[in-house]
Amino acid sequence: MAGTGDVREAWGRITAWLERNEPDVLAALGGPVSRSAVRDAELRMGVELPEEMWQWLLANDIDAGRHPDDRSCLVAFGLPFPLPGGHLLLGLTDIQRVCLSQRGLEEAQPSADSDRPLWRREWVPIAAERDGLYGTFLDTRNGTVGTWAEAHGPEEGVYASLYAFFQEAADRLEGVSSGDWSGPGAPDRALRLDSRPDDEPIRLWARAHGYQVNDRGRVPASIREAFEVSRR
């Protein structure tokens, strides 16, 4: 079935590209999380993480051994990373912080449409902005990956799986097309691929230098120009 596979394969493509092109980002990924830490997180969030997410976290956890202080943003340790959407990659600590925050917001002010809540208890974030208003989540019910944004709410099933999400990220980094990794709720593929494959390093650079790109991942001309100047 399209979109299924071993997430370690897709993640391996990403880390191999980083090793060749962005070794500092690769070093910032850290080592694997402990199994006990993942189990504790499951209990705290009240969800059972699918095997794909276990595979990913057991490979790298950027938060391992780190603790946020009282002045931290909601996303305390997010890593600027070449992902579709351009959000910060989350480690296990930030995953829990964002998950419980989004769930609390939904419970405090339930959505008027119960069939389309702003957050479901089964959703677990994997990437987000510092303030948690935009991001990407894994649906633990069916394994699909969706997005949320303060401006227009969540979109479910944008990618078929975590494996598919990372495969598309790897495709963009490598400048290839290895398949259509969209899920049942994905927008038109042309919209998802409106940025060039080589835009991912630009978005990574922009995040590291305080520039903002929107949740669709389009890179404004001004940021592209600033990136080119920095490389001269």
Summary of the structure (lengths in Angstrom):
residues: 232
radius of gyration: 16.8
end to end distance: 45.1
largest distance: 52.7
contacts: 732
relative contact order: 0.15
helix: 40%
strand: 12%
